Amino acid sequence: MGEAITAALLEVEDVMAGYGEQIVLEGVSLSVRPGEIVAVIGATGSGKSSLLRCCVGLLSPIRGRVRIKGRDVHAASDVEREEILRDVGLAFQEAALLNSMTTVENVALPIAEHWAVEEETALMLARMRLARVGLGGAGAKLPAELSGGMRKRAGIARAIALDPSLLLLDEPTSGLDPTTARAIDELVLGLRERSGMGVVAVSHEIGSINTIADRAVMLAHGRVIAAGTLEEVRSDPDPRVRAFFERALVAGEVRRTLGDELEWSA
């Protein structure tokens, strides 16, 4: 019984991946259990978003495996992969809402598609998801009418539309003012508390990382350079880790790489 409760939702094992000849992940491993928030941290171009792409089948590893609830995402057939990923929610950095649809219609879209329910039922369930993220009165608005923080919330509402066990967040507080960012952090903590879902949050925002993370995995140039509890990672002696948390520059570090251009554009 105990093993079933603590079994990992997500296991990334020794993953190498890239775009053409450019390797952006080199031997990356991590795991996420129910009710746990793991922050994937690092500078721009370190491979964070590419790791999320691997987790949802958008980037195939050259080596290694990605398993969700014990099932290999990349070894699965298309039908099996769709079934596996139905239990995974992904909130993109820019929310990626369809501008021609209202907010509630955006959230209802995966519900109607995957649960084969009538439109009115899908919309009702979508309104419930919006209420969970504090947007109960914004369903009729178009994405262009939403503030940055509201778009982030709407993106999260769509990510949890199918009540996933695993939630992946790509820079959930990037570009937000401190007050709005803190509200998003509290939302993520509340979702974890109420549903027990596991969360992977890709972020370079120190305040957000300190607020929500139970554990952290830090990447640099596609490799894991520190991993453990947040306190363990914070105290790691690697100068790149210390520079990240102290917001300092590392001598000789290239600030922009080809990975910056490739992570989500490929």
Residue, then its C-alpha position, 0 to 999 in steps of 0.5 A: m500500500g505504501e509503495a503505491i502511494t509514494a510511487a513516482l508520477l514522473e521519472v526522467e532517467d539519463v535523458m539526452a536530447g537535442y535538435g539536429e546536432q545541437i545537444v540540449l540535454e545531457g544525462v538529465s534525471l529527475s523524479v516527481r511524486p504525488g503532492e510534491i513540487v519540483a522546480v527545474i531551475g537554471a539560466t536561459g538556454s540551460g535546457k529547462s523547457s526542452l526537458l518539458r518538451c521531452c516529458v510530453g513527447l514533443l522532443s524524443p530523447i536520443r538516450g534515456r527514458v521518460r516514464i509517467k506512472g511507470r509507462d514509457v512516453h516515447a516507447a508508447s504507440d500514438v494511442e497509448r501516448e495520448e492516454i498517458l498524457r491525458d493525466v498530464g497538464l501543461a501550462f505554457q509560459e505565454a498561456a497559448l490561448l486561442n484568441s478567437m475563443t473566449t476564456v471559458e471556451n479555451v478551457a472547455l476545449p480539452i474537456a470536450e475533446h477528451w471526455a466526449v461530453e456535450e458542449e454545455t457540460a464541457l462549458m460548465l466544467a470549464r467554469m468550475r476550473l476557472a473558479r478554482v484559479g480565481l477567474g470565475g467571472a472572466g469566462a466570457k472575456l477573450p484572451a486579449e481582454l485579460s491581464g498578464g496574471m489572468r492569462k497565466r491563471a487561464g492557462i493553468a485552468r486549461a492545464i487542469a481541465l482534465d484533473p491531471s495527476l501531474l502538472l507541468l508549468d513553464e515559467p508560471t510567474s515570468g513577466l509578472d509584477p511581484t504581487t501577481a507572481r505571489a498570487i500565482d505561487e499561492l494558486v499553485l500551492g493551493l492546487r497541490e494541497r487540494s488535489g495532491m497532484g505532483v508539479v514540475a515548475v520550470s522557473h528562473e524566478i528566485g522568489s517563486i522558487n523559494t515559495i513553492a519548491d520542495r525539491a529543485v534540479m538545476l541545469a546548466h548547458g543541459r546537464v544537472i549540476a545540483a539536485g536535492t531539497l531546495e535547501e541542499v541546492r541553495s547551499d551547493p558550493d558550485p559557483r554557478v548555483r551560488a551565482f544563480f541564487e545570489r543573482a550574480l554573474v559567473a566569470g566566463e559564462v556565455r549569456r546566450t546560446l543556441g539553446d535559447e533559440l531552440e527550446w520551444s521554437a523547434 
